[in-house]
Amino acid sequence: MMKEGQFRNPSGCAVVGVIDRSGSKMTGEGMIEAITVMHDRSNGLGGGFAGYGIYPHYSEFYAFHLFYDSKQAQTETEAFICRHFEIVYSSEIQTRKVPTVTDEPLIFRYFLAPLPQKLSRSHLDEREYVARCVNRINAQIDGAYVFSSGKNMGIFKGVGYPEDIGRFYRLEEYEGYAWTCHGRYPTNTPGWWGGSHPFGLLDFSVVHNGEISSYDANRRYIEMFGYKCTLHTDTEVITYIIDFLVRRKGLTLEEASHVIAASFWSTIEGKPEPAKTQETLLRRMFPSLLVTGPFSIILGYTGGLMALGDRLKLRSTVCAEKGDLAYISSEESAIRRIQPDLDRVYSPAGGEPVIYELYQKGGDV
């Protein structure tokens, strides 16, 4: 296998996502097929998936997925979890042997409810309580990593080509109303299980194609608010920026996109009111959260997907629709593999968010 550092492919990485806006569910098989088309955008050093609506029987509980490097890390982490949560159910995540997926860590799953007394004494809302617990495990317990922590959703990732990671996790056995997938071609950071995409916090998950040149400035700013960037990869900081802007600051996804992929000042100046005033205010409020460099991301969250590219459109994003189904991908060919007959295909402008949501939120979603 070609090792990281021997060859730099600035167009590497692949992203793809699908949502059935009616809420109907599909297995992860389609995402495996779609990402296979973009095999050459990866180099076997990382792949992963996020599925939404996959845990209907435990939809009221936080689903923690964890990697452990050792039994000692598992013992220490489970002791921490028991001090802060009720464990409703836990198990090793079922996998199958795939020849190209090796050196896997211990992989466990927990369905959790915050302990009422602990939550009350913390004086935090429930989601902030959970987010802080996730950060503490990842930053303070050596050899443990919470890589998924939302309700009724789950992230599955590892070192390998994404289609092999999908088979490894048996994703054809899961059903969800939305899926995202990533094939990684790391250029600046190691290929390891925790560094694979998606990155998640609570129900937010991010897959990303590109390279963030503003990483250090973004990281230094976001860590002022309690986030810990322990994974040394730029996609992690994008996840925390979205969580900070949307969950903690109450911005809409559209407003958050005007922070992350803000228009040039000259472009803002030419916009009509009230867009001009709104975007000016957002740029002045959060200047350190402007993400620069080539990127395209797919954000997954409860009830929807959002595509967002950098303002210069240095990375490709293709969106498509077929009835209730909506697709986002690095390449149209990946979408055509699983849906040859499309009603609409288009490429959004740089910095333009494309948001697909369920028609009605509720039920098991």
Secondary structure, DSSP 8 states (H G I E B T S, - for coil): ---TTS---TT--EEEEEEETT---EETHHHHHHHHHTGGG--SS-EEEEEES--GGGTTSEEEEEEESSHHHHHHHHHHHHHHEEEEEEEE------TT--S--EEEEEEEEE-HHHHHHHTS-HHHHHHHHHHHHHHHSTTEEEEE--BSEEEEEESS-HHHHHHHTTGGG-EESEEEEEE---SSS---GGGSS-EEETTEEEEEEE--TTHHHHHHHHGGGT----S--HHHHHHHHHIIIIIIT---HHHHHHHHT---HHHHHTS-TTHHHHHHHHHHH-GGG---SSEEEEEEETTEEEEEE-TT--S--EEEEETTEEEEES-HHHHHHH-SS-SEEE---TT--EEEE-SS--TT-
